[in-house]
Structures are given as C-alpha cells and as structure tokens.
Amino acid sequence: MVLNWPKNWKLRLRYGKLKTAFRHFTIIADGEIATSNPDYGTTAGAAAFFSMKAWALDSEQAADMVVTIGQHLGFESTGEIQLYDTDPEEPPGEKPRAYNLNFHQYSREKEHLQ
C-alpha cells in the first residue's frame, strides 16, 4: 500500500498548518486471545498484550477503539488498558483510525507454578 502523504506532514501538524480534531495515542491492553487469528499468529486461550497506535478524539474514544478492534480480531481485554499521548508515525485522517496493530502473547506466572 503506497500512501502519498506530503513529506513534511509532521512539521505542518506541529506548527498548526495541518489541522486535526484528533489526538494521537499509543494504547496497550492486557487480556486474552478468545479466538485464534492466523493473520496475527495468535492462539486461543493465550494471555496477550494488544497494542496499537490511534488517532482519536480523546482518551475515552481511544480506549473504546482498542476494545472494539481487539474483539474484532479475537482479543478480549480483561486487564488494564494503558494510554499514552505519543508522537504519530502516520498523519491524521478525516476519521478516527488505528494502525500498527500488534499482539504479544505471554505465559501467566501462575501457569508456570502448576
């Protein structure tokens, strides 16, 4: 996918030449994989962190996005959701959007004790 963004979009955004109603977030949600997803290499039943970057109106919308998108991909957010205001890697669009979706599966500590 080739996108034709102006090379200086970050500067235009920083200095107010590019306007947006959105804020940029990095979001990390703790939970578990409810349904395996071969596109992301996830396995049902595994604990996982789901992370993404998003352009959203506010932190509430960003949290809703990680839950909704996660559910669509077979992830259930069952733990803490961490939100960070971060510098964007992609420019804003006309609608809220997410990119750089990533899963990191891990073993729960109590599983090691059994």
MODELLER restraints for C-alpha pairs under 7 A, 6 or more apart:
rsr = mdl.restraints
at = mdl.atoms
rsr.add(forms.Gaussian(group=physical.xy_distance, feature=features.Distance(at['CA:9:A'], at['CA:91:A']), mean=6.66, stdev=0.5))
rsr.add(forms.Gaussian(group=physical.xy_distance, feature=features.Distance(at['CA:12:A'], at['CA:18:A']), mean=5.04, stdev=0.5))
rsr.add(forms.Gaussian(group=physical.xy_distance, feature=features.Distance(at['CA:13:A'], at['CA:19:A']), mean=6.51, stdev=0.5))
rsr.add(forms.Gaussian(group=physical.xy_distance, feature=features.Distance(at['CA:20:A'], at['CA:92:A']), mean=6.92, stdev=0.5))
rsr.add(forms.Gaussian(group=physical.xy_distance, feature=features.Distance(at['CA:21:A'], at['CA:57:A']), mean=6.40, stdev=0.5))
rsr.add(forms.Gaussian(group=physical.xy_distance, feature=features.Distance(at['CA:22:A'], at['CA:55:A']), mean=5.65, stdev=0.5))
rsr.add(forms.Gaussian(group=physical.xy_distance, feature=features.Distance(at['CA:22:A'], at['CA:56:A']), mean=5.02, stdev=0.5))
rsr.add(forms.Gaussian(group=physical.xy_distance, feature=features.Distance(at['CA:22:A'], at['CA:57:A']), mean=4.56, stdev=0.5))
rsr.add(forms.Gaussian(group=physical.xy_distance, feature=features.Distance(at['CA:23:A'], at['CA:55:A']), mean=5.57, stdev=0.5))
rsr.add(forms.Gaussian(group=physical.xy_distance, feature=features.Distance(at['CA:23:A'], at['CA:56:A']), mean=5.51, stdev=0.5))
rsr.add(forms.Gaussian(group=physical.xy_distance, feature=features.Distance(at['CA:23:A'], at['CA:57:A']), mean=5.92, stdev=0.5))
rsr.add(forms.Gaussian(group=physical.xy_distance, feature=features.Distance(at['CA:23:A'], at['CA:58:A']), mean=6.48, stdev=0.5))
rsr.add(forms.Gaussian(group=physical.xy_distance, feature=features.Distance(at['CA:24:A'], at['CA:54:A']), mean=5.74, stdev=0.5))
rsr.add(forms.Gaussian(group=physical.xy_distance, feature=features.Distance(at['CA:24:A'], at['CA:55:A']), mean=4.64, stdev=0.5))
rsr.add(forms.Gaussian(group=physical.xy_distance, feature=features.Distance(at['CA:24:A'], at['CA:56:A']), mean=6.49, stdev=0.5))
rsr.add(forms.Gaussian(group=physical.xy_distance, feature=features.Distance(at['CA:24:A'], at['CA:85:A']), mean=5.94, stdev=0.5))
rsr.add(forms.Gaussian(group=physical.xy_distance, feature=features.Distance(at['CA:24:A'], at['CA:86:A']), mean=5.93, stdev=0.5))
rsr.add(forms.Gaussian(group=physical.xy_distance, feature=features.Distance(at['CA:24:A'], at['CA:87:A']), mean=6.67, stdev=0.5))
rsr.add(forms.Gaussian(group=physical.xy_distance, feature=features.Distance(at['CA:24:A'], at['CA:88:A']), mean=6.09, stdev=0.5))
rsr.add(forms.Gaussian(group=physical.xy_distance, feature=features.Distance(at['CA:25:A'], at['CA:53:A']), mean=5.68, stdev=0.5))
rsr.add(forms.Gaussian(group=physical.xy_distance, feature=features.Distance(at['CA:25:A'], at['CA:54:A']), mean=5.26, stdev=0.5))
rsr.add(forms.Gaussian(group=physical.xy_distance, feature=features.Distance(at['CA:25:A'], at['CA:55:A']), mean=6.42, stdev=0.5))
rsr.add(forms.Gaussian(group=physical.xy_distance, feature=features.Distance(at['CA:25:A'], at['CA:83:A']), mean=6.45, stdev=0.5))
rsr.add(forms.Gaussian(group=physical.xy_distance, feature=features.Distance(at['CA:25:A'], at['CA:84:A']), mean=5.36, stdev=0.5))
rsr.add(forms.Gaussian(group=physical.xy_distance, feature=features.Distance(at['CA:25:A'], at['CA:85:A']), mean=4.63, stdev=0.5))
rsr.add(forms.Gaussian(group=physical.xy_distance, feature=features.Distance(at['CA:25:A'], at['CA:86:A']), mean=5.36, stdev=0.5))
rsr.add(forms.Gaussian(group=physical.xy_distance, feature=features.Distance(at['CA:26:A'], at['CA:52:A']), mean=5.90, stdev=0.5))
rsr.add(forms.Gaussian(group=physical.xy_distance, feature=features.Distance(at['CA:26:A'], at['CA:53:A']), mean=4.42, stdev=0.5))
rsr.add(forms.Gaussian(group=physical.xy_distance, feature=features.Distance(at['CA:26:A'], at['CA:54:A']), mean=6.40, stdev=0.5))
rsr.add(forms.Gaussian(group=physical.xy_distance, feature=features.Distance(at['CA:26:A'], at['CA:83:A']), mean=5.97, stdev=0.5))
rsr.add(forms.Gaussian(group=physical.xy_distance, feature=features.Distance(at['CA:26:A'], at['CA:84:A']), mean=5.18, stdev=0.5))
rsr.add(forms.Gaussian(group=physical.xy_distance, feature=features.Distance(at['CA:26:A'], at['CA:85:A']), mean=6.51, stdev=0.5))
rsr.add(forms.Gaussian(group=physical.xy_distance, feature=features.Distance(at['CA:26:A'], at['CA:86:A']), mean=6.14, stdev=0.5))
rsr.add(forms.Gaussian(group=physical.xy_distance, feature=features.Distance(at['CA:27:A'], at['CA:51:A']), mean=5.45, stdev=0.5))
rsr.add(forms.Gaussian(group=physical.xy_distance, feature=features.Distance(at['CA:27:A'], at['CA:52:A']), mean=5.47, stdev=0.5))
rsr.add(forms.Gaussian(group=physical.xy_distance, feature=features.Distance(at['CA:27:A'], at['CA:53:A']), mean=6.17, stdev=0.5))
rsr.add(forms.Gaussian(group=physical.xy_distance, feature=features.Distance(at['CA:27:A'], at['CA:82:A']), mean=5.68, stdev=0.5))
rsr.add(forms.Gaussian(group=physical.xy_distance, feature=features.Distance(at['CA:27:A'], at['CA:83:A']), mean=4.69, stdev=0.5))
rsr.add(forms.Gaussian(group=physical.xy_distance, feature=features.Distance(at['CA:27:A'], at['CA:84:A']), mean=6.38, stdev=0.5))
rsr.add(forms.Gaussian(group=physical.xy_distance, feature=features.Distance(at['CA:28:A'], at['CA:49:A']), mean=6.51, stdev=0.5))
rsr.add(forms.Gaussian(group=physical.xy_distance, feature=features.Distance(at['CA:28:A'], at['CA:50:A']), mean=5.70, stdev=0.5))
rsr.add(forms.Gaussian(group=physical.xy_distance, feature=features.Distance(at['CA:28:A'], at['CA:51:A']), mean=4.34, stdev=0.5))
rsr.add(forms.Gaussian(group=physical.xy_distance, feature=features.Distance(at['CA:28:A'], at['CA:52:A']), mean=6.81, stdev=0.5))
rsr.add(forms.Gaussian(group=physical.xy_distance, feature=features.Distance(at['CA:28:A'], at['CA:81:A']), mean=5.72, stdev=0.5))
rsr.add(forms.Gaussian(group=physical.xy_distance, feature=features.Distance(at['CA:28:A'], at['CA:82:A']), mean=5.13, stdev=0.5))
rsr.add(forms.Gaussian(group=physical.xy_distance, feature=features.Distance(at['CA:28:A'], at['CA:83:A']), mean=6.67, stdev=0.5))
rsr.add(forms.Gaussian(group=physical.xy_distance, feature=features.Distance(at['CA:29:A'], at['CA:49:A']), mean=5.53, stdev=0.5))
rsr.add(forms.Gaussian(group=physical.xy_distance, feature=features.Distance(at['CA:29:A'], at['CA:50:A']), mean=5.19, stdev=0.5))
rsr.add(forms.Gaussian(group=physical.xy_distance, feature=features.Distance(at['CA:29:A'], at['CA:51:A']), mean=6.30, stdev=0.5))
rsr.add(forms.Gaussian(group=physical.xy_distance, feature=features.Distance(at['CA:29:A'], at['CA:77:A']), mean=6.15, stdev=0.5))
rsr.add(forms.Gaussian(group=physical.xy_distance, feature=features.Distance(at['CA:29:A'], at['CA:79:A']), mean=6.89, stdev=0.5))
rsr.add(forms.Gaussian(group=physical.xy_distance, feature=features.Distance(at['CA:29:A'], at['CA:80:A']), mean=6.01, stdev=0.5))
rsr.add(forms.Gaussian(group=physical.xy_distance, feature=features.Distance(at['CA:29:A'], at['CA:81:A']), mean=4.33, stdev=0.5))
rsr.add(forms.Gaussian(group=physical.xy_distance, feature=features.Distance(at['CA:29:A'], at['CA:82:A']), mean=6.33, stdev=0.5))
rsr.add(forms.Gaussian(group=physical.xy_distance, feature=features.Distance(at['CA:30:A'], at['CA:48:A']), mean=6.10, stdev=0.5))
rsr.add(forms.Gaussian(group=physical.xy_distance, feature=features.Distance(at['CA:30:A'], at['CA:49:A']), mean=4.63, stdev=0.5))
rsr.add(forms.Gaussian(group=physical.xy_distance, feature=features.Distance(at['CA:30:A'], at['CA:50:A']), mean=6.52, stdev=0.5))
rsr.add(forms.Gaussian(group=physical.xy_distance, feature=features.Distance(at['CA:30:A'], at['CA:77:A']), mean=5.79, stdev=0.5))
rsr.add(forms.Gaussian(group=physical.xy_distance, feature=features.Distance(at['CA:30:A'], at['CA:78:A']), mean=6.31, stdev=0.5))
rsr.add(forms.Gaussian(group=physical.xy_distance, feature=features.Distance(at['CA:30:A'], at['CA:79:A']), mean=4.79, stdev=0.5))
rsr.add(forms.Gaussian(group=physical.xy_distance, feature=features.Distance(at['CA:30:A'], at['CA:80:A']), mean=5.61, stdev=0.5))
rsr.add(forms.Gaussian(group=physical.xy_distance, feature=features.Distance(at['CA:30:A'], at['CA:81:A']), mean=6.43, stdev=0.5))
rsr.add(forms.Gaussian(group=physical.xy_distance, feature=features.Distance(at['CA:31:A'], at['CA:47:A']), mean=5.88, stdev=0.5))
rsr.add(forms.Gaussian(group=physical.xy_distance, feature=features.Distance(at['CA:31:A'], at['CA:48:A']), mean=5.55, stdev=0.5))
rsr.add(forms.Gaussian(group=physical.xy_distance, feature=features.Distance(at['CA:31:A'], at['CA:49:A']), mean=6.29, stdev=0.5))
rsr.add(forms.Gaussian(group=physical.xy_distance, feature=features.Distance(at['CA:31:A'], at['CA:76:A']), mean=5.55, stdev=0.5))
rsr.add(forms.Gaussian(group=physical.xy_distance, feature=features.Distance(at['CA:31:A'], at['CA:77:A']), mean=4.30, stdev=0.5))
rsr.add(forms.Gaussian(group=physical.xy_distance, feature=features.Distance(at['CA:31:A'], at['CA:78:A']), mean=4.45, stdev=0.5))
rsr.add(forms.Gaussian(group=physical.xy_distance, feature=features.Distance(at['CA:31:A'], at['CA:79:A']), mean=5.43, stdev=0.5))
rsr.add(forms.Gaussian(group=physical.xy_distance, feature=features.Distance(at['CA:32:A'], at['CA:45:A']), mean=6.29, stdev=0.5))
rsr.add(forms.Gaussian(group=physical.xy_distance, feature=features.Distance(at['CA:32:A'], at['CA:46:A']), mean=5.58, stdev=0.5))
rsr.add(forms.Gaussian(group=physical.xy_distance, feature=features.Distance(at['CA:32:A'], at['CA:47:A']), mean=4.22, stdev=0.5))
rsr.add(forms.Gaussian(group=physical.xy_distance, feature=features.Distance(at['CA:32:A'], at['CA:48:A']), mean=5.19, stdev=0.5))
rsr.add(forms.Gaussian(group=physical.xy_distance, feature=features.Distance(at['CA:32:A'], at['CA:75:A']), mean=5.87, stdev=0.5))
rsr.add(forms.Gaussian(group=physical.xy_distance, feature=features.Distance(at['CA:32:A'], at['CA:76:A']), mean=5.49, stdev=0.5))
rsr.add(forms.Gaussian(group=physical.xy_distance, feature=features.Distance(at['CA:32:A'], at['CA:77:A']), mean=6.68, stdev=0.5))
rsr.add(forms.Gaussian(group=physical.xy_distance, feature=features.Distance(at['CA:32:A'], at['CA:78:A']), mean=6.99, stdev=0.5))
rsr.add(forms.Gaussian(group=physical.xy_distance, feature=features.Distance(at['CA:33:A'], at['CA:42:A']), mean=6.87, stdev=0.5))
rsr.add(forms.Gaussian(group=physical.xy_distance, feature=features.Distance(at['CA:33:A'], at['CA:43:A']), mean=6.37, stdev=0.5))
rsr.add(forms.Gaussian(group=physical.xy_distance, feature=features.Distance(at['CA:33:A'], at['CA:44:A']), mean=4.87, stdev=0.5))
rsr.add(forms.Gaussian(group=physical.xy_distance, feature=features.Distance(at['CA:33:A'], at['CA:45:A']), mean=5.37, stdev=0.5))
rsr.add(forms.Gaussian(group=physical.xy_distance, feature=features.Distance(at['CA:33:A'], at['CA:46:A']), mean=5.44, stdev=0.5))
rsr.add(forms.Gaussian(group=physical.xy_distance, feature=features.Distance(at['CA:33:A'], at['CA:47:A']), mean=6.33, stdev=0.5))
rsr.add(forms.Gaussian(group=physical.xy_distance, feature=features.Distance(at['CA:33:A'], at['CA:48:A']), mean=6.63, stdev=0.5))
rsr.add(forms.Gaussian(group=physical.xy_distance, feature=features.Distance(at['CA:33:A'], at['CA:74:A']), mean=5.89, stdev=0.5))
rsr.add(forms.Gaussian(group=physical.xy_distance, feature=features.Distance(at['CA:33:A'], at['CA:75:A']), mean=4.55, stdev=0.5))
rsr.add(forms.Gaussian(group=physical.xy_distance, feature=features.Distance(at['CA:33:A'], at['CA:76:A']), mean=6.24, stdev=0.5))
rsr.add(forms.Gaussian(group=physical.xy_distance, feature=features.Distance(at['CA:34:A'], at['CA:44:A']), mean=5.13, stdev=0.5))
rsr.add(forms.Gaussian(group=physical.xy_distance, feature=features.Distance(at['CA:34:A'], at['CA:45:A']), mean=5.97, stdev=0.5))
rsr.add(forms.Gaussian(group=physical.xy_distance, feature=features.Distance(at['CA:34:A'], at['CA:74:A']), mean=5.25, stdev=0.5))
rsr.add(forms.Gaussian(group=physical.xy_distance, feature=features.Distance(at['CA:34:A'], at['CA:75:A']), mean=5.47, stdev=0.5))
rsr.add(forms.Gaussian(group=physical.xy_distance, feature=features.Distance(at['CA:34:A'], at['CA:76:A']), mean=6.17, stdev=0.5))
rsr.add(forms.Gaussian(group=physical.xy_distance, feature=features.Distance(at['CA:35:A'], at['CA:44:A']), mean=4.77, stdev=0.5))
rsr.add(forms.Gaussian(group=physical.xy_distance, feature=features.Distance(at['CA:35:A'], at['CA:74:A']), mean=4.50, stdev=0.5))
rsr.add(forms.Gaussian(group=physical.xy_distance, feature=features.Distance(at['CA:35:A'], at['CA:75:A']), mean=6.94, stdev=0.5))
rsr.add(forms.Gaussian(group=physical.xy_distance, feature=features.Distance(at['CA:36:A'], at['CA:42:A']), mean=5.19, stdev=0.5))
rsr.add(forms.Gaussian(group=physical.xy_distance, feature=features.Distance(at['CA:36:A'], at['CA:43:A']), mean=4.50, stdev=0.5))
rsr.add(forms.Gaussian(group=physical.xy_distance, feature=features.Distance(at['CA:36:A'], at['CA:44:A']), mean=4.58, stdev=0.5))
rsr.add(forms.Gaussian(group=physical.xy_distance, feature=features.Distance(at['CA:36:A'], at['CA:74:A']), mean=6.47, stdev=0.5))
rsr.add(forms.Gaussian(group=physical.xy_distance, feature=features.Distance(at['CA:37:A'], at['CA:43:A']), mean=6.91, stdev=0.5))
rsr.add(forms.Gaussian(group=physical.xy_distance, feature=features.Distance(at['CA:37:A'], at['CA:73:A']), mean=6.72, stdev=0.5))
rsr.add(forms.Gaussian(group=physical.xy_distance, feature=features.Distance(at['CA:37:A'], at['CA:74:A']), mean=6.64, stdev=0.5))
rsr.add(forms.Gaussian(group=physical.xy_distance, feature=features.Distance(at['CA:46:A'], at['CA:105:A']), mean=6.32, stdev=0.5))
rsr.add(forms.Gaussian(group=physical.xy_distance, feature=features.Distance(at['CA:47:A'], at['CA:105:A']), mean=5.66, stdev=0.5))
rsr.add(forms.Gaussian(group=physical.xy_distance, feature=features.Distance(at['CA:47:A'], at['CA:106:A']), mean=5.56, stdev=0.5))
rsr.add(forms.Gaussian(group=physical.xy_distance, feature=features.Distance(at['CA:47:A'], at['CA:107:A']), mean=6.34, stdev=0.5))
rsr.add(forms.Gaussian(group=physical.xy_distance, feature=features.Distance(at['CA:47:A'], at['CA:108:A']), mean=6.75, stdev=0.5))
rsr.add(forms.Gaussian(group=physical.xy_distance, feature=features.Distance(at['CA:48:A'], at['CA:103:A']), mean=6.49, stdev=0.5))
rsr.add(forms.Gaussian(group=physical.xy_distance, feature=features.Distance(at['CA:48:A'], at['CA:104:A']), mean=5.35, stdev=0.5))
rsr.add(forms.Gaussian(group=physical.xy_distance, feature=features.Distance(at['CA:48:A'], at['CA:105:A']), mean=4.05, stdev=0.5))
rsr.add(forms.Gaussian(group=physical.xy_distance, feature=features.Distance(at['CA:48:A'], at['CA:106:A']), mean=5.67, stdev=0.5))
rsr.add(forms.Gaussian(group=physical.xy_distance, feature=features.Distance(at['CA:49:A'], at['CA:103:A']), mean=5.70, stdev=0.5))
rsr.add(forms.Gaussian(group=physical.xy_distance, feature=features.Distance(at['CA:49:A'], at['CA:104:A']), mean=5.15, stdev=0.5))
rsr.add(forms.Gaussian(group=physical.xy_distance, feature=features.Distance(at['CA:49:A'], at['CA:105:A']), mean=6.40, stdev=0.5))
rsr.add(forms.Gaussian(group=physical.xy_distance, feature=features.Distance(at['CA:50:A'], at['CA:102:A']), mean=5.77, stdev=0.5))
rsr.add(forms.Gaussian(group=physical.xy_distance, feature=features.Distance(at['CA:50:A'], at['CA:103:A']), mean=4.63, stdev=0.5))
rsr.add(forms.Gaussian(group=physical.xy_distance, feature=features.Distance(at['CA:50:A'], at['CA:104:A']), mean=6.58, stdev=0.5))
rsr.add(forms.Gaussian(group=physical.xy_distance, feature=features.Distance(at['CA:51:A'], at['CA:101:A']), mean=5.84, stdev=0.5))
rsr.add(forms.Gaussian(group=physical.xy_distance, feature=features.Distance(at['CA:51:A'], at['CA:102:A']), mean=5.23, stdev=0.5))
rsr.add(forms.Gaussian(group=physical.xy_distance, feature=features.Distance(at['CA:51:A'], at['CA:103:A']), mean=6.43, stdev=0.5))
rsr.add(forms.Gaussian(group=physical.xy_distance, feature=features.Distance(at['CA:52:A'], at['CA:98:A']), mean=6.56, stdev=0.5))
rsr.add(forms.Gaussian(group=physical.xy_distance, feature=features.Distance(at['CA:52:A'], at['CA:99:A']), mean=6.01, stdev=0.5))
rsr.add(forms.Gaussian(group=physical.xy_distance, feature=features.Distance(at['CA:52:A'], at['CA:100:A']), mean=5.28, stdev=0.5))
rsr.add(forms.Gaussian(group=physical.xy_distance, feature=features.Distance(at['CA:52:A'], at['CA:101:A']), mean=4.47, stdev=0.5))
rsr.add(forms.Gaussian(group=physical.xy_distance, feature=features.Distance(at['CA:52:A'], at['CA:102:A']), mean=6.27, stdev=0.5))
rsr.add(forms.Gaussian(group=physical.xy_distance, feature=features.Distance(at['CA:53:A'], at['CA:98:A']), mean=5.60, stdev=0.5))
rsr.add(forms.Gaussian(group=physical.xy_distance, feature=features.Distance(at['CA:53:A'], at['CA:99:A']), mean=5.38, stdev=0.5))
rsr.add(forms.Gaussian(group=physical.xy_distance, feature=features.Distance(at['CA:53:A'], at['CA:100:A']), mean=5.93, stdev=0.5))
rsr.add(forms.Gaussian(group=physical.xy_distance, feature=features.Distance(at['CA:54:A'], at['CA:62:A']), mean=6.74, stdev=0.5))
rsr.add(forms.Gaussian(group=physical.xy_distance, feature=features.Distance(at['CA:54:A'], at['CA:97:A']), mean=5.61, stdev=0.5))
rsr.add(forms.Gaussian(group=physical.xy_distance, feature=features.Distance(at['CA:54:A'], at['CA:98:A']), mean=4.13, stdev=0.5))
rsr.add(forms.Gaussian(group=physical.xy_distance, feature=features.Distance(at['CA:54:A'], at['CA:99:A']), mean=6.22, stdev=0.5))
rsr.add(forms.Gaussian(group=physical.xy_distance, feature=features.Distance(at['CA:55:A'], at['CA:92:A']), mean=6.31, stdev=0.5))
rsr.add(forms.Gaussian(group=physical.xy_distance, feature=features.Distance(at['CA:55:A'], at['CA:96:A']), mean=5.23, stdev=0.5))
rsr.add(forms.Gaussian(group=physical.xy_distance, feature=features.Distance(at['CA:55:A'], at['CA:97:A']), mean=5.37, stdev=0.5))
rsr.add(forms.Gaussian(group=physical.xy_distance, feature=features.Distance(at['CA:55:A'], at['CA:98:A']), mean=6.37, stdev=0.5))
rsr.add(forms.Gaussian(group=physical.xy_distance, feature=features.Distance(at['CA:56:A'], at['CA:62:A']), mean=5.49, stdev=0.5))
rsr.add(forms.Gaussian(group=physical.xy_distance, feature=features.Distance(at['CA:56:A'], at['CA:96:A']), mean=4.90, stdev=0.5))
rsr.add(forms.Gaussian(group=physical.xy_distance, feature=features.Distance(at['CA:56:A'], at['CA:97:A']), mean=6.86, stdev=0.5))
rsr.add(forms.Gaussian(group=physical.xy_distance, feature=features.Distance(at['CA:67:A'], at['CA:77:A']), mean=6.19, stdev=0.5))
rsr.add(forms.Gaussian(group=physical.xy_distance, feature=features.Distance(at['CA:70:A'], at['CA:76:A']), mean=6.51, stdev=0.5))
